[in-house]
Amino acid sequence: MATDELRRAHLNLVDSSRQFFELDPGAAIETEPGWLFGAGSSNHPVISNGAFRRDEAVDAGEFITRAKEFFAARDRRFSVWVKGDQAEDDDLVAAAEAADFQAVYEMPEMVLGKRPEPPNLSPGIELRKLESLEQADDFWRVAIESYADIGFPSEIFSGYTNHAGLLAENVAAFIAYLDGEPVSIAMTIVSDAVAGIYWVGSRTQARGRGIGRAVTTAATAAGFDLGADVASLQASQMGKPIYLVMGYEVAFDYRMFLSPEA
């Protein structure tokens, strides 16, 4: 994958993270040309409180210092997102380690340069694009149940009450229904001509039936329809095999560095 596409994919992650923080009326956000700091309603230090460097020209030490000040004012621990084994973030790794941050989690950054082929859906499965505020409850209900299996507490999603953000012009969210019940979700946020794919999840009864792949395909295709020329996602270990079948390729691993206790 070309360097420019990976740069734009990272910018999409940062800008999409800002849009997710904006779904949470209780979140505190600091956006500068070189970084994004976001503290959600939840105090979860890895998922809901994050620091993202937009521009690698920003001094890594200054970035860490500014992030610590932002989160200390809110009595929060937080995680710094780092592009693992990428030369442009070597200084950020060094600065995080020098400040006693600990690497606690990794997830592969995966990219796809073409529209995926839609899979065949079994009888009883229906895909719906989220087009009304009322559908948001179904979307987040699936998120709460599906992500609980990988350790996400429900409070992560309970703060997402600004449902209008799911209907933004650069967003397309999808819900798959099985016999009328919402069972699987995925969404895209498009920026910098990148379709960022987020919150892919399936309830237990939907797994192993191709529903997760179908809803992810729908979100990816919608991103291309919205003007993207590449799709990007950060995969869980559960989702990675599905994305590989779809044609996504691993570019590198994101690493989360957790701030030390005060």
N, C-alpha and C positions, 0 to 999 in steps of 0.2 A: 504494500500500500504506500502511495506517494506521501512524502513528508507533509505537503500542503494539506492533504486530506486528513492526516492524523492531527495536524494543528487545528484544523477546523472542527474535527470531532471533539477535541478537548474543549474548545470554546463552546461547543454545543452543550457539553456536560455542565460547564459553569453556568451558562445562561439558563439552561433548563432547571438547574438546581435553584437559581434565583426564582424562577416561576413557581417551583414547588414551595419554596419558603413563602411566597406571596399567597399561596392557597391557605396559609395558616395566619389568621388575624393576630395571633399572639406572638408571632415570630419577630425577632429583631434582625435587621439586615444592614450590612455596610457594603456598598458597592463602589468600587473605585476602578479606574482604568486598568489597574494591575492586579486586582484581587476581588474576591467575594468572601465575606464572612456571613454566616447565617446561623442563628440560634433559634431553634423551633420551640414550640410550647413544651415538647418533651425534653427532658434533660439527658436523653440517651446520647452518650458522647461520640458514638461512631456513626449513627444513622441520622440523628436530628441536629447535630451541632458540628458544622464543618467549615474548613478554611480551604479555599481554592485559589491557586495563583493563576491568573489569566495570562500574564506576560513573564516569560522567563528572564527578561531583562531587569525585572524588579529584584533588588538585592534580597537574597534568601534570608539573611539574618534580620533585616528590617521587616520582612514579611512575617517571620515567626514572632518578632517582638510586638508588632501591631496586632497580630492575631491573639496573642496572650493578653494584651491589654483589653481587647474587645470582649473576650470571654470571661476574663477575671472580673470585669465590671458586672457580669451577670452570674457570677459564682458557678461557672460551668467548666467542665472539661470538654475537650473537643478533639477532632481528628483532622489532620492535614492530609489532603489527597495528593499523592505523588505518582508520577509516571515512572514505574519501575524499569531499571536498566535502560533508561533513555538519557543520553548524555546531557540534554538540556535541563534535566532535573537532578543531576548529581549534586549540585550545590545545595539543593533543597533537602536532599537526604542527609547530607553532612550537617546542615544547620539544625535539622530536626533531631538528629542523634546527639549533637553537641548540647542541645537543650533538654536532653533526657527523655525525649519522646520515644515511644516503643512501637515497633511495627506489630500490628495486631490483626490485620486482615488483608487479603489480596483477592482481586477479582479480575478476570481477563477482559481487556478491551477488545471487542470484536467488531469487524466492519464487513460491509457487503456493498459491492459496487454495481449491482444490477437488481432490478425488480424480481422478487421471488415468484415462483410458480404457485398458484393457489392450489391447495390440496382439496381432495374430494371430502365432503362432509357426510357423515353418517346420518341416517334418519333421526329426527328428534333434536338435531342441533341447529341452532339459529344464531347468526352473527348480527349484532345491531350496533350501529354507530351511536355514540352518546350525543344526543341532540337536544336534551332538555335537562334542566337542573334536577328534576325529579329522579332521573336515572343515576345521578351521582351516588345516591345511597347504595344502589346495587353494586356499583363499581368498587366503592371502598369496603363494602361488606365482603366481597370476594378477596380484596387485598388483605384485610385483617385475618381471614381464615387461612388463606394460602401461605402468607408469609409467617404465620405463627409456627409453621413446621420448620423454618430455618432460624427461629429464635427472635423474630421481630415482635416486640410487645405491641398490643393493640393501640396503646397510646400514641404510637408513631403516626397513625392515620387519623386518630380522633380529632386532631387539630386542623385537619384539612376541611374547613367548613366554608371557605370561599369558593363555592362550586362553580361560579361563573368563569373561573380560570380554566376549567376543563373545556370551555366552549370558545376559548381564544382563537383568533384567526390562524395561528400557527400550530394549533393543537388538533389532533384527532384521536379520540379514545373509543375503544371497542369493548363490548361485553358479549360473551358467548353464553347462550342459554341452552340448557339440556332439559328437554321436556318442560320448558317454561321456567326453569330455575336458573338464576345467574350462577355460572360455574367457572368462568375463565375471563381474564382481562388482559389488555395491553393498550398502550397509547404511544403516540409519537409527538414530539415537540421539534419543530423545524426551525433551525437558525443556521446562518453561514452555509446554506445549501446542504445541510446535514440533517437527516432524519434520525433524531435520537429516540431510541425505543426504551420505554420505561415501564416499570410496575407490571411486568409480565407475571401472571400468577394463575394458578388453577386450584380449585378445591379438590379434595381427595377423589370424589366420584368422577371427576373429569380427566384424571391422569391416565395415561396409557391409551387414549382414544383419539389422539391427533388433534384434540381441541386446542391445546396450548399452541401448537404449531399454526393452526388455522388463524387464531386471533392475532398471533405475532405477525403472520404473513399479511393480514389485513392492515395492521398498523404500519408495517414497513411499506406496503404498496401506497397507502395514503400519504406517507411522507414523500415518496417520489412524486405523487400527484400534486403535492404542495410546493414542489420546486427543488427537492433535494436531488443531488447526484450521487450520494453515498449514504448508507445507513450505518448507525453506530449503536452499540449497547455495551453494558457492563454485565457480564453473565455470572449467575450463581452456578455452582457445580451441578445443581439439578437441571438447569436450563441449557447449559453448554452443549450437551449432545444434540439437543433439538436444533440449536442454532447452526451447528456444524452441518447437519443434514440439509438445512436450508441454504447453505452456501456461505454463511458467515465464516470469516477467518480471524484467528487470534493475531493481534498486532503487538500487544505487550500486556503486562499486568499492572493494574493500578494497585498501589499499596496505601493503606491508611495507617498513619502514625498518630498514636494517641498521646495526648499531653499528659504530663506527670500530675500526680495529685498535689494540691497546694500545700 
